[in-house]
């Protein structure tokens, strides 16, 4: 089986985190990137041949992948970036998920395979794809769609599938309203029924037989999206089955969901386990020193390596790599994405990283309900708390999206600034 990972579109709902980077390149949990999730799941599942399809702001994503995932020549594995390109058959950029795969088929067909698993680059979950493949083969499926059971409250945000007792998908409903859910339930385990999770939501993860994938893409050239067109159109014509997945899964599509997911990972018993030795999350091995904290109170926090924190209070927060936090600082419910270099590094020692001379958080600053992007310099005695509860706004070096303050990458915030 071959893996195709979709790098996503413009990521407008994650702006400004996607202002200078592709959605899968957005940092996660202090030291990872979103793209590390599907790639790690592939490696943990014994799938070592991956194509990553990119289009928007892909430079940082390309750099991360090339530094993080290098297989030896005897292994036969690869993670290859396929950027949108003009060809004799198409001068257009990718028009959707299915169109991205369609335009990449000449490269995909060059590698021997009989199954293709199509994955998203902006989700958080741990899945052994071998179990999904076994389900695909046992049911004799042409297409298998990974599905997670959701409640009636959550169902309107997803594509909902109706299945029979043998997991065959008999109907697909794109984001049905709450009052339209009657009769759209699917068979569920007693545990899921007790929790009210009786509606199967598509996770945007698909396994296709190789010949089936080529056929549906070739015979429906105007269908540009898997979830909205290809999968619904195949139901009733092909054997399309659901693979029920009951573990943690989250589609990180908005600033709010990104923020809440990171805060969740800092809690004592998070819904997603970063510490599972059977399903480790891989990333760039930076070889950084351990974090150092002096006279600092830390409660419910993730602190990444290379960080230095002095005489501060950190609660319910994520502190990214190489963060430098000066004395008298209070950080609560905040996500700091860290820095690409130390503030005391000069010239070429920074490895040509762009940003302010002294990234870090100045003395006496209070940060709450905020995301601080990479290489940011925040001055002394600043208050970044959105005290007035503004939903959306913007200013020099910052935005407010869905009530969350986002200080943009490489920004310099002056002393005594209030946001």
C-alpha positions as CSV (number, residue, x, y, z in Angstrom):
1,X,0.0,0.0,0.0
2,X,1.2,3.5,-0.9
3,X,0.4,6.6,1.2
4,X,-0.7,9.9,-0.3
5,X,-0.9,12.8,2.2
6,X,-2.8,15.9,1.2
7,X,-1.0,19.1,2.2
8,X,-4.2,21.1,2.3
9,X,-5.4,24.3,0.6
10,X,-4.7,27.9,1.7
11,X,-5.7,27.2,5.3
12,X,-7.7,30.5,5.6
13,X,-9.4,29.3,8.8
14,X,-6.0,28.9,10.5
15,X,-4.8,32.3,9.4
16,X,-2.5,34.0,10.6
17,X,-0.7,30.7,11.5
18,X,-0.8,29.9,7.8
19,X,0.3,33.3,6.7
20,X,3.9,32.1,5.9
21,X,3.5,28.3,6.0
22,X,1.3,25.5,4.8
23,X,-1.3,24.1,7.1
24,X,0.6,20.8,7.8
25,X,3.7,22.8,8.7
26,X,2.0,24.6,11.6
27,X,3.8,23.6,14.9
28,X,2.1,21.4,17.4
29,X,2.7,20.5,21.1
30,X,5.9,22.6,21.4
31,X,8.2,20.6,19.1
32,X,6.2,18.8,16.4
33,X,4.4,19.9,13.1
34,X,1.0,18.7,12.0
35,X,2.5,16.8,9.1
36,X,4.4,14.6,11.7
37,X,1.1,13.0,12.6
38,X,0.2,11.2,9.4
39,X,3.9,10.5,8.6
40,X,4.4,8.9,12.0
41,X,1.2,6.9,11.7
42,X,2.5,5.5,8.4
43,X,5.9,4.6,9.9
44,X,4.3,3.0,12.9
45,X,2.0,1.0,10.5
46,X,5.0,-0.2,8.4
47,X,4.2,2.0,5.4
48,X,7.4,3.7,4.3
49,X,6.4,5.0,0.9
50,X,4.7,8.4,1.0
51,X,3.8,11.2,-1.3
52,X,3.0,14.6,0.2
53,X,0.9,16.8,-2.1
54,X,1.5,20.5,-1.5
55,X,0.4,23.8,-3.1
56,X,0.4,26.8,-0.7
57,X,3.4,28.2,1.2
58,X,5.2,24.9,1.0
59,X,8.8,26.0,1.6
60,X,8.8,25.4,5.4
61,X,7.0,22.1,5.0
62,X,9.5,21.0,2.4
63,X,12.4,21.9,4.7
64,X,10.9,20.1,7.7
65,X,10.2,16.9,5.8
66,X,13.7,16.9,4.1
67,X,15.4,17.3,7.5
68,X,13.2,14.9,9.5
69,X,12.5,11.9,7.3
70,X,15.6,10.4,5.5
71,X,15.4,6.7,4.9
72,X,18.6,4.8,4.0
73,X,19.0,3.5,0.5
74,X,18.7,-0.2,1.6
75,X,15.3,0.4,3.1
76,X,13.4,1.5,0.0
77,X,11.2,4.0,1.8
78,X,10.7,7.7,0.9
79,X,8.7,10.8,1.7
80,X,8.4,12.7,-1.6
81,X,7.0,16.2,-2.0
82,X,4.8,16.6,-5.0
83,X,4.1,20.3,-5.5
84,X,1.3,21.6,-7.8
85,X,2.8,22.0,-11.3
86,X,1.7,23.0,-14.7
87,X,1.7,20.2,-17.2
88,X,0.6,19.6,-20.8
89,X,-2.7,18.1,-19.5
90,X,-3.4,20.8,-17.0
91,X,-2.3,24.4,-16.4
92,X,-4.5,24.8,-13.2
93,X,-3.5,24.4,-9.6
94,X,-5.2,21.7,-7.5
95,X,-9.0,22.3,-7.6
96,X,-9.6,20.0,-4.6
97,X,-8.5,16.8,-2.8
98,X,-9.4,14.5,-5.7
99,X,-8.0,16.8,-8.3
100,X,-4.7,17.0,-6.4
101,X,-4.4,13.2,-6.6
102,X,-5.6,13.1,-10.2
103,X,-2.9,15.6,-11.3
104,X,-0.3,13.6,-9.3
105,X,-1.2,10.2,-10.8
106,X,1.8,10.1,-13.2
107,X,4.1,10.2,-10.2
108,X,2.0,7.8,-8.1
109,X,1.7,5.2,-10.9
110,X,5.5,5.2,-11.2
111,X,5.7,3.3,-7.9
112,X,4.4,-0.3,-7.8
113,X,1.3,-0.7,-5.5
114,X,-2.2,-2.3,-5.4
115,X,-3.7,-0.1,-2.7
116,X,-3.6,3.7,-2.0
117,X,-4.3,5.2,1.4
118,X,-5.2,8.9,1.2
119,X,-4.6,11.0,4.3
120,X,-5.0,14.5,5.6
121,X,-2.1,16.6,6.8
122,X,-4.0,18.6,9.5
123,X,-5.5,16.0,11.9
124,X,-4.4,14.7,15.3
125,X,-4.9,11.0,15.9
126,X,-3.0,7.7,16.2
127,X,-4.1,4.9,13.9
128,X,-2.5,1.6,12.8
129,X,-3.4,1.7,9.1
130,X,-2.7,-2.1,8.9
131,X,-5.9,-2.7,10.8
132,X,-7.9,-0.5,8.4
133,X,-6.3,-2.4,5.4
134,X,-7.3,-5.7,7.0
135,X,-10.8,-4.5,7.3
136,X,-10.7,-3.3,3.6
137,X,-9.6,-6.8,2.5
138,X,-12.0,-8.7,4.8
139,X,-15.0,-6.8,3.5
140,X,-13.9,-7.1,-0.2
141,X,-14.1,-3.3,-0.4
142,X,-13.3,-1.2,-3.5
143,X,-13.1,1.9,-1.2
144,X,-12.9,2.1,2.6
145,X,-13.7,5.3,4.5
146,X,-12.4,5.7,8.0
147,X,-15.3,6.9,10.3
148,X,-15.6,8.1,13.8
149,X,-18.8,7.9,15.8
150,X,-20.1,11.3,16.8
151,X,-23.1,12.7,18.7
152,X,-26.1,14.5,17.3
153,X,-24.6,17.8,18.5
154,X,-21.4,17.3,16.5
155,X,-22.9,15.6,13.4
156,X,-23.8,18.8,11.5
157,X,-20.1,19.6,11.2
158,X,-19.2,16.4,9.2
159,X,-20.1,14.3,6.3
160,X,-22.4,11.6,7.9
161,X,-22.6,8.1,6.5
162,X,-25.3,5.5,7.0
163,X,-24.1,1.9,7.1
164,X,-25.6,-1.5,7.3
165,X,-24.6,-4.3,9.7
166,X,-21.8,-5.3,7.4
167,X,-20.3,-1.8,7.4
168,X,-21.3,-1.1,3.8
169,X,-22.1,2.5,3.3
170,X,-25.6,2.9,1.9
171,X,-26.0,6.7,2.0
172,X,-23.8,9.8,2.5
173,X,-25.1,13.2,3.9
174,X,-22.9,16.3,3.7
175,X,-23.2,18.2,6.9
176,X,-26.8,17.5,7.7
177,X,-28.7,19.9,10.0
178,X,-29.6,18.8,13.5
179,X,-33.3,18.4,12.6
180,X,-32.4,16.2,9.6
181,X,-30.6,13.5,11.5
182,X,-33.5,11.1,12.1
183,X,-33.0,7.8,10.3
184,X,-29.3,8.6,9.7
185,X,-28.0,6.5,12.6
186,X,-25.6,3.6,12.0
187,X,-25.1,0.3,14.0
188,X,-22.9,1.1,17.0
189,X,-21.4,-0.7,20.0
190,X,-23.3,-0.6,23.3
191,X,-20.6,1.8,24.6
192,X,-21.0,4.2,21.7
193,X,-24.8,4.0,22.0
194,X,-24.6,4.8,25.7
195,X,-22.5,7.9,24.8
196,X,-25.0,9.0,22.1
197,X,-22.3,8.5,19.4
198,X,-24.5,6.8,16.9
199,X,-23.7,8.9,13.8
200,X,-20.7,7.9,11.6
201,X,-18.6,10.9,10.5
202,X,-16.1,10.7,7.7
203,X,-12.5,11.3,8.9
204,X,-11.3,12.1,5.4
205,X,-9.1,9.0,5.4
206,X,-9.6,6.6,2.5
207,X,-8.2,3.3,1.1
208,X,-8.7,2.7,-2.6
209,X,-7.9,-0.3,-4.7
210,X,-5.4,1.1,-7.2
211,X,-7.5,0.3,-10.2
212,X,-10.6,1.7,-8.5
213,X,-8.8,5.0,-7.8
214,X,-7.6,5.4,-11.4
215,X,-11.1,4.5,-12.7
216,X,-13.1,7.0,-10.6
217,X,-10.6,9.8,-11.3
218,X,-10.5,9.2,-15.0
219,X,-14.3,8.7,-15.5
220,X,-15.3,11.7,-13.5
221,X,-12.8,14.5,-14.5
222,X,-15.2,17.2,-13.2
223,X,-15.3,15.7,-9.6
224,X,-12.6,17.6,-7.7
225,X,-13.3,16.5,-4.1
226,X,-13.3,13.1,-2.5
227,X,-15.7,13.9,0.4
228,X,-18.2,15.9,-1.6
229,X,-18.2,14.1,-5.0
230,X,-16.1,11.0,-5.4
231,X,-17.2,9.1,-2.4
232,X,-21.0,9.9,-2.5
233,X,-20.9,9.1,-6.3
234,X,-19.4,5.7,-5.7
235,X,-22.0,4.6,-3.2
236,X,-24.4,2.1,-4.8
237,X,-22.0,1.6,-7.7
238,X,-19.0,0.2,-5.9
239,X,-18.5,-1.7,-2.6
240,X,-17.8,1.3,-0.3
241,X,-17.4,0.4,3.3
242,X,-16.8,2.2,6.6
243,X,-14.0,1.4,9.0
244,X,-15.2,2.4,12.5
245,X,-12.4,4.1,14.5
246,X,-13.1,4.7,18.1
247,X,-9.8,6.4,19.2
248,X,-9.2,10.1,19.6
249,X,-9.4,12.1,16.4
250,X,-9.5,15.8,15.8
251,X,-9.5,17.9,12.6
252,X,-7.4,21.0,13.4
253,X,-9.0,23.4,11.0
254,X,-9.4,26.6,12.9
255,X,-7.4,28.9,15.3
256,X,-9.8,28.0,18.1
257,X,-9.4,24.2,17.6
258,X,-5.6,24.5,17.2
259,X,-5.5,26.5,20.5
260,X,-7.8,24.1,22.5
261,X,-6.0,21.0,21.2
262,X,-2.6,22.3,22.4
263,X,-4.0,23.2,25.8
264,X,-5.6,19.7,26.0
265,X,-2.2,18.2,25.4
266,X,-0.8,20.0,28.5
267,X,-3.4,18.5,30.9
268,X,-2.5,15.6,33.2
269,X,-4.7,13.1,31.4
270,X,-5.1,14.4,27.8
271,X,-7.5,12.7,25.3
272,X,-4.5,12.1,23.0
273,X,-1.5,10.3,24.4
274,X,1.9,11.7,23.4
275,X,3.6,9.1,25.5
276,X,2.4,5.9,23.8
277,X,5.6,3.9,23.1
278,X,3.8,1.8,20.6
279,X,2.8,4.8,18.5
280,X,5.5,7.4,18.9
281,X,5.3,10.8,17.2
282,X,8.4,11.5,15.1
283,X,9.8,14.9,14.1
284,X,13.0,16.7,13.3
285,X,15.8,15.5,15.7
286,X,17.2,19.0,16.7
287,X,19.6,17.7,19.4
288,X,18.8,20.5,21.7
289,X,19.7,20.7,25.4
290,X,17.0,20.1,28.0
291,X,14.7,22.8,29.3
292,X,16.0,24.9,32.2
293,X,13.8,26.5,34.8
294,X,14.9,28.8,37.7
295,X,12.6,29.8,40.5
296,X,9.6,29.0,38.3
297,X,6.2,27.5,39.1
298,X,4.9,25.2,36.3
299,X,1.5,23.6,36.5
300,X,-0.2,21.6,33.6
301,X,2.3,22.6,31.0
302,X,4.3,21.2,28.2
303,X,7.8,22.7,28.0
304,X,9.9,21.8,25.0
305,X,13.7,21.3,24.9
306,X,16.1,24.2,24.6
307,X,13.8,26.5,26.7
308,X,15.0,28.8,29.5
309,X,12.4,30.2,32.0
310,X,13.4,32.5,34.9
311,X,11.3,33.3,37.9
312,X,7.9,33.0,36.2
313,X,4.5,31.3,36.5
314,X,3.4,28.9,33.7
315,X,0.0,27.3,33.9
316,X,-2.1,25.3,31.3
317,X,0.2,26.2,28.5
318,X,2.6,24.9,25.8
319,X,6.1,26.3,25.6
320,X,7.8,25.6,22.3
321,X,11.5,24.9,21.5
322,X,14.1,27.5,22.4
323,X,11.6,29.7,24.3
324,X,13.2,32.4,26.5
325,X,11.0,33.8,29.2
326,X,12.3,36.5,31.6
327,X,11.5,37.0,35.2
328,X,8.1,38.2,36.6
329,X,6.2,36.8,33.6
330,X,2.9,35.1,34.0
331,X,1.6,32.8,31.2
332,X,-1.8,31.1,31.5
333,X,-3.7,29.2,28.8
334,X,-1.2,30.2,26.1
335,X,0.6,28.4,23.3
336,X,4.1,29.6,22.5
337,X,5.5,28.1,19.3
338,X,9.1,28.8,20.2
339,X,12.0,30.0,18.2
340,X,14.3,28.8,15.4
341,X,17.4,30.3,17.1
342,X,18.6,31.6,20.5
343,X,18.5,35.3,21.2
344,X,22.3,35.3,21.9
345,X,23.2,33.7,18.6
346,X,24.7,36.0,16.0
347,X,25.0,36.0,12.2
348,X,25.6,32.6,10.5
349,X,25.1,30.8,13.9
350,X,21.4,31.4,13.3
351,X,21.5,29.3,10.2
352,X,20.0,32.2,8.3
353,X,16.7,32.2,10.2
354,X,14.8,35.5,9.9
355,X,13.4,37.3,12.9
356,X,14.1,39.9,15.6
357,X,17.5,40.1,17.3
358,X,16.2,38.9,20.7
359,X,13.2,36.6,20.5
360,X,11.6,35.8,23.8
361,X,9.2,37.2,26.5
362,X,10.3,40.3,28.4
363,X,10.1,40.9,32.2
364,X,6.8,41.4,33.9
365,X,4.7,40.4,30.9
366,X,1.3,38.7,31.2
367,X,0.1,36.4,28.4
368,X,-3.3,34.6,28.5
369,X,-5.6,33.1,25.9
370,X,-3.0,33.7,23.2
371,X,-0.9,32.0,20.6
372,X,2.6,33.4,20.1
373,X,4.1,32.3,16.8
374,X,7.8,31.5,16.1
375,X,10.7,34.0,16.6
376,X,8.5,36.6,18.4
377,X,10.0,39.3,20.6
378,X,7.6,40.6,23.3
379,X,8.9,43.5,25.4
380,X,8.7,44.2,29.1
381,X,5.5,44.7,31.1
382,X,3.2,43.8,28.1
383,X,-0.4,42.6,28.7
384,X,-1.6,40.2,26.0
385,X,-4.9,39.0,27.4
386,X,-7.8,40.3,25.3
387,X,-9.4,41.6,28.5
388,X,-12.4,43.0,26.6
389,X,-13.2,39.7,24.9
390,X,-13.0,41.0,21.3
391,X,-13.9,38.3,18.8
392,X,-11.9,39.5,15.7
393,X,-9.5,42.4,15.3
394,X,-6.0,43.1,14.1
395,X,-3.1,45.4,14.7
396,X,0.7,45.7,14.1
397,X,2.1,42.2,14.6
398,X,-1.1,40.6,15.9
399,X,-4.5,39.4,15.1
400,X,-7.5,38.3,17.2
401,X,-9.4,35.3,15.8
402,X,-12.4,33.8,17.5
403,X,-11.3,35.5,20.7
404,X,-7.7,34.2,20.6
405,X,-4.9,36.6,20.3
406,X,-2.3,35.5,17.7
407,X,1.0,37.3,17.7
408,X,2.4,36.7,14.2
409,X,5.7,35.1,13.3
410,X,8.8,37.3,13.6
411,X,6.8,40.1,15.2
412,X,8.3,42.6,17.7
413,X,6.0,43.9,20.4
414,X,7.2,47.0,22.1
415,X,7.4,47.4,25.9
416,X,4.2,48.1,27.8
417,X,2.0,47.1,24.9
418,X,-1.6,46.1,25.7
419,X,-3.5,43.8,23.4
